[in-house]
Amino acid sequence: MRHTVKDIWIRVVGIALLTALLLVSDDTYQQPINGPVLVKFLFALTTIIITWHLNRAIIIYYRTRALFPTNRTSRWLFTFLSCGLATTLVAWLMAAFEYGAIHGTVRGFVDQLQTISITLNQVTVRLSSYGFDWLHGLVNALFYTFLYGIVFFIRDSSLYRQRLEQAEREKEQLRVTNLQSQLDVLKQQVNPHFLFNALNSLSALIAEDPKQAEEFLDKLSGVYRYVLRANEQHLTTLEAELSFIDAYYHLLKTRYGDGLTLTVAVEASHRSSQLPPLTLQLLVENAVKHNVVSPKRPLSIQIISTSQTELIVSNTLQRKQTHVLSNGVGLTNIISKYQLMNLPIPVIDETKGQFIVSLPLLLEPTALVK
């Protein structure tokens, strides 16, 4: 949590009010202005300014240091005593400097100070000794701790409200994005063109190779089943994503034949890692959509895991000469999901002849923060 305190106007107004109170309450300032009175006023004003900022610094210090992370009473007690001690020492030093400035020496400074004490049941308690006015210091400490307690309460309440509102906005944005993503993916995958090609391939296979047609139908149903269920969760395992890609690649392979190859090199220990669902499908679809796919110029796609936290998806770069209309679902969709779930952003790189996307993987599903 940030501990910046925007209290400049509180300090200005507070110091002005304390100065005005001093002028009204001290009979010294009712006298005609002369050298000693002016010196006394300047030292009093300096004492107020130093005391205010010193107490402020002490209070902020105890709040920013994890000295008492759970025990608020101990933190308040140490803050109160530190402020009281600091205020007493500053008041004593400034009084000594003031005495020296007026009389030219500090000799006799302690002797001329009054001793404050109270007697209860024949027990006398000294509230000041050797010029150290402990009562004055503790009263000032109580004032500053109470004042900045209110300041921090207002600030923390405002920060909490802002973070709560931000969390709600992000939650709603994620929900809308997931719904839109689901609709976009369904429109991209479950569309007449894709379904028409798939059914045409299936029709041809039924006449030519019934066994392969049965396998094709099984893969097709698996693809649509995964697409319909994938957006019910934020993350899925790499194992599940690769199983889906295997079925999806089988459909593409039936259509493109030797024009398309897919290489998967993912270690078994990496397959339990997590990533947003349909990520690999979008990358494979993006590669097929924007590149030439033919037996003469085969498109090669590689999926390789370099560690439990990184997956590399690359394809040969052989862009189509004609412009391909894009609905922005692919890479933008993937990056948007990673950002909204507070995950590291995928790195996209284009080298000579290769288009490479580095996907961050999560070891535990609990890494999803929001």
C-alpha positions in Angstrom: 0.0 0.0 0.0 1.3 3.5 -0.8 1.8 5.7 2.2 1.9 9.1 0.4 -0.1 11.6 2.5 -1.5 14.6 0.7 -1.9 16.9 3.6 -0.3 20.1 2.4 -3.5 22.2 3.1 -4.0 20.6 6.5 -0.4 21.6 7.5 -0.8 25.1 6.2 -4.2 25.7 7.9 -3.1 23.8 11.0 0.1 25.8 11.5 -1.8 29.0 10.9 -4.4 28.2 13.5 -1.9 27.1 16.1 0.0 30.4 15.5 -3.2 32.4 15.9 -4.0 30.5 19.1 -0.6 31.3 20.4 -0.9 35.0 19.7 -4.3 35.2 21.4 -3.4 33.1 24.5 0.0 34.5 25.3 -0.1 37.9 27.0 3.5 38.6 25.7 2.1 39.3 22.3 -0.4 41.8 23.5 2.6 44.2 24.3 4.1 46.6 21.8 6.3 44.9 19.3 10.0 45.1 20.2 13.1 43.0 19.7 12.5 40.4 22.4 8.8 40.0 21.5 9.7 39.5 17.8 12.4 37.0 18.7 10.0 35.1 20.9 7.4 35.0 18.1 9.9 33.8 15.5 11.1 31.0 17.8 7.5 30.0 18.7 6.5 29.9 15.0 9.7 27.8 14.2 8.9 25.5 17.1 5.3 24.9 15.8 6.5 24.2 12.3 9.3 21.8 13.4 7.0 20.0 15.9 4.3 19.5 13.3 6.6 18.0 10.7 8.5 15.9 13.2 5.4 14.4 14.6 4.1 13.8 11.1 7.3 12.0 10.1 7.2 9.8 13.2 3.6 8.8 12.6 4.2 8.0 8.9 7.4 6.1 9.9 5.5 3.8 12.3 2.8 3.2 9.6 5.2 2.4 6.8 7.5 0.0 8.8 6.2 -3.5 9.6 7.2 -3.2 13.3 3.7 -4.0 14.5 1.8 -5.6 11.5 -1.1 -6.9 13.6 -1.0 -5.2 17.0 -2.4 -1.7 16.4 -2.4 -0.9 20.1 1.3 -1.4 20.4 1.9 0.7 17.2 -0.2 3.5 18.5 1.5 3.4 22.0 5.0 3.6 20.5 3.9 6.3 18.1 2.3 8.3 20.9 5.4 8.0 23.2 7.8 8.8 20.4 5.8 11.9 19.4 5.7 13.0 23.1 9.4 12.6 23.6 10.3 14.3 20.3 7.9 17.2 21.0 9.4 17.7 24.5 13.0 17.7 23.3 12.2 20.1 20.4 10.4 22.5 22.8 13.2 22.4 25.3 15.9 23.1 22.6 14.0 25.9 21.0 13.3 27.5 24.4 17.0 27.3 25.2 17.9 28.9 21.8 15.3 31.6 22.4 16.7 32.4 25.8 20.2 32.5 24.4 19.1 34.8 21.6 17.5 37.3 24.0 20.0 37.2 26.9 23.2 36.4 24.9 23.8 33.3 27.1 22.0 30.1 28.1 23.3 30.4 31.7 20.4 30.5 34.1 18.0 29.0 31.4 17.1 26.0 33.5 16.9 28.0 36.8 14.3 30.4 35.4 12.0 27.6 34.2 9.0 26.8 36.3 8.4 23.3 37.7 4.9 21.9 37.2 3.6 19.3 39.6 0.4 17.9 41.0 -0.2 16.4 44.4 -2.7 13.6 45.0 -3.1 12.0 48.5 0.2 13.6 49.6 1.9 12.1 46.5 3.5 14.7 44.3 4.0 14.0 40.6 6.3 16.3 38.7 5.1 17.0 35.2 8.2 18.9 34.2 11.8 18.8 35.3 14.9 20.7 34.3 12.8 22.5 31.8 11.4 19.4 30.1 7.6 19.9 30.0 6.4 16.3 29.6 2.7 17.3 29.9 3.0 19.7 27.1 4.8 17.0 24.9 2.2 14.4 25.6 -0.7 16.7 24.9 0.8 17.7 21.6 1.5 14.0 20.8 -2.2 13.2 21.5 -3.3 16.0 19.2 -1.1 14.9 16.3 -1.8 11.2 16.6 -5.5 11.9 16.7 -5.4 14.3 13.7 -3.3 12.0 11.5 -5.4 9.0 12.6 -8.3 10.8 11.0 -6.2 11.7 7.9 -5.0 8.1 7.4 -8.6 6.8 8.0 -9.9 9.0 5.3 -7.1 8.2 2.9 -7.3 4.4 3.5 -11.1 4.4 3.1 -10.7 6.3 -0.2 -8.0 3.8 -1.4 -10.1 0.8 -0.4 -13.1 2.2 -2.2 -11.0 2.9 -5.3 -9.5 -0.6 -5.3 -12.9 -2.1 -4.8 -14.4 -0.2 -7.7 -11.4 -1.1 -9.8 -11.8 -4.8 -9.0 -15.4 -4.6 -9.9 -14.7 -2.9 -13.2 -12.0 -5.5 -14.1 -14.3 -8.3 -13.0 -17.1 -7.0 -15.2 -14.7 -6.3 -18.1 -13.3 -9.8 -17.8 -16.9 -11.2 -17.9 -17.8 -9.2 -20.9 -14.6 -10.1 -22.7 -15.1 -13.8 -22.0 -18.6 -13.6 -23.3 -17.5 -11.7 -26.4 -14.6 -14.1 -26.9 -17.0 -17.0 -26.7 -19.2 -15.4 -29.3 -16.3 -14.5 -31.5 -14.8 -18.0 -31.4 -18.1 -19.6 -32.0 -18.7 -17.3 -35.0 -15.3 -18.1 -36.3 -15.4 -21.8 -35.8 -19.1 -22.7 -35.9 -19.7 -20.9 -39.1 -21.2 -22.1 -42.4 -17.9 -21.9 -44.2 -16.0 -24.1 -41.7 -18.9 -26.4 -41.2 -19.5 -26.6 -45.0 -15.9 -27.6 -45.6 -15.9 -30.1 -42.8 -19.2 -31.7 -44.0 -17.9 -31.8 -47.6 -14.7 -33.6 -46.4 -16.9 -36.0 -44.3 -19.2 -36.7 -47.3 -16.2 -37.5 -49.5 -14.7 -39.8 -46.9 -17.9 -41.7 -46.3 -17.8 -42.9 -49.9 -14.0 -43.4 -50.1 -13.0 -44.5 -46.7 -15.8 -45.2 -44.1 -13.3 -46.0 -41.3 -11.5 -42.7 -41.8 -14.9 -40.9 -42.1 -15.8 -42.3 -38.7 -12.5 -41.0 -37.2 -13.1 -37.6 -38.8 -16.6 -37.4 -37.3 -15.2 -38.3 -33.9 -12.6 -35.5 -34.1 -15.2 -33.0 -35.4 -17.5 -33.7 -32.5 -14.6 -33.4 -30.1 -13.6 -30.0 -31.5 -17.1 -28.6 -31.1 -17.5 -30.1 -27.7 -14.3 -28.4 -26.5 -15.1 -25.1 -28.1 -18.5 -25.0 -26.4 -17.2 -25.9 -23.0 -13.8 -24.1 -23.1 -15.0 -20.6 -22.1 -16.6 -21.9 -18.9 -13.2 -21.6 -17.2 -10.4 -19.0 -17.2 -7.6 -21.5 -17.4 -7.1 -25.1 -18.7 -4.2 -27.5 -18.6 -1.7 -27.7 -21.5 -2.6 -31.4 -21.7 -6.3 -30.6 -22.5 -5.3 -27.9 -25.0 -2.9 -30.2 -26.8 -5.6 -33.0 -27.0 -8.0 -30.4 -28.6 -5.3 -29.3 -31.0 -4.7 -32.9 -32.1 -8.4 -33.2 -33.0 -8.4 -29.8 -34.7 -5.3 -30.5 -36.6 -6.8 -33.8 -37.9 -9.7 -31.8 -39.4 -7.3 -29.3 -41.1 -5.0 -32.2 -42.2 -7.9 -33.9 -44.0 -8.5 -30.7 -45.9 -4.9 -29.6 -46.6 -3.1 -32.9 -46.8 0.6 -32.6 -47.3 0.3 -28.8 -47.3 0.2 -28.7 -43.5 2.4 -30.2 -40.8 2.2 -29.9 -37.0 5.1 -30.8 -34.7 4.5 -31.0 -30.9 7.4 -31.3 -28.6 6.1 -30.9 -25.0 7.6 -32.8 -22.1 5.2 -34.8 -19.9 6.2 -32.7 -16.9 5.1 -29.5 -18.6 1.6 -30.7 -19.6 0.1 -29.9 -16.2 0.9 -26.2 -16.7 -2.0 -23.8 -17.2 -3.0 -21.3 -19.9 -6.2 -19.7 -21.2 -8.4 -22.1 -23.2 -8.4 -22.0 -27.0 -5.1 -20.2 -27.1 -3.4 -22.7 -29.3 -6.4 -23.1 -31.6 -6.4 -19.3 -32.2 -2.6 -19.4 -33.1 -3.0 -22.4 -35.4 -6.1 -20.8 -37.1 -4.2 -17.5 -37.4 -1.2 -19.3 -39.1 -3.5 -21.2 -41.6 -5.6 -18.1 -42.3 -2.7 -15.7 -43.1 -0.2 -18.0 -44.9 -0.1 -20.1 -48.0 -0.9 -23.7 -47.4 -0.2 -26.1 -50.2 1.8 -29.3 -51.0 4.3 -27.2 -53.0 4.7 -24.7 -50.1 3.8 -26.6 -47.0 3.0 -24.7 -43.8 4.9 -26.0 -40.8 3.7 -25.3 -37.3 5.7 -26.1 -34.2 4.5 -26.3 -30.5 7.5 -26.6 -28.2 7.8 -26.2 -24.4 11.0 -24.7 -23.2 10.1 -25.0 -19.5 7.1 -25.4 -17.2 6.5 -21.7 -17.6 7.0 -21.1 -21.3 5.5 -22.5 -24.5 6.7 -21.5 -28.0 4.3 -21.6 -31.0 5.9 -20.9 -34.3 5.1 -21.3 -38.0 6.9 -20.7 -41.3 6.1 -17.3 -42.6 4.7 -17.4 -46.2 2.0 -14.8 -46.3 -0.8 -14.9 -48.8 -0.5 -12.3 -51.6 -4.1 -11.4 -51.4 -5.4 -9.4 -48.4 -7.1 -11.6 -45.8 -10.0 -10.0 -43.9 -9.4 -10.3 -40.1 -11.9 -9.9 -37.4 -9.2 -9.3 -34.7 -10.1 -12.4 -32.7 -6.7 -14.1 -32.8 -3.7 -12.4 -31.3 -5.7 -9.5 -29.8 -8.0 -12.0 -28.1 -5.1 -13.9 -26.6 -3.3 -10.8 -25.3 -6.5 -9.3 -23.9 -7.2 -12.5 -21.9 -3.7 -12.6 -20.4 -3.9 -8.9 -19.4 -7.3 -9.1 -17.8 -6.3 -12.2 -15.7 -3.1 -10.4 -14.6 -0.9 -12.9 -16.4 2.5 -12.2 -18.1 1.8 -10.9 -21.6 2.8 -13.2 -24.6 5.7 -12.1 -26.6 5.3 -11.9 -30.4 8.3 -12.0 -32.6 8.8 -12.2 -36.4 12.2 -13.3 -37.7 13.2 -14.1 -41.2 10.9 -16.8 -42.4 9.4 -17.5 -38.9 6.4 -16.1 -36.9 7.0 -16.9 -33.2 4.7 -16.5 -30.2 6.0 -17.1 -26.7 3.2 -18.1 -24.3 3.7 -17.8 -20.5 2.4 -20.9 -18.6 1.3 -21.0 -15.0 2.3 -23.8 -12.7 -0.7 -23.5 -10.5 -4.3 -22.3 -11.3 -4.3 -20.2 -8.1 -1.9 -17.8 -9.9 -5.0 -16.2 -11.3 -5.3 -13.2 -9.1 -8.7 -11.9 -9.9 
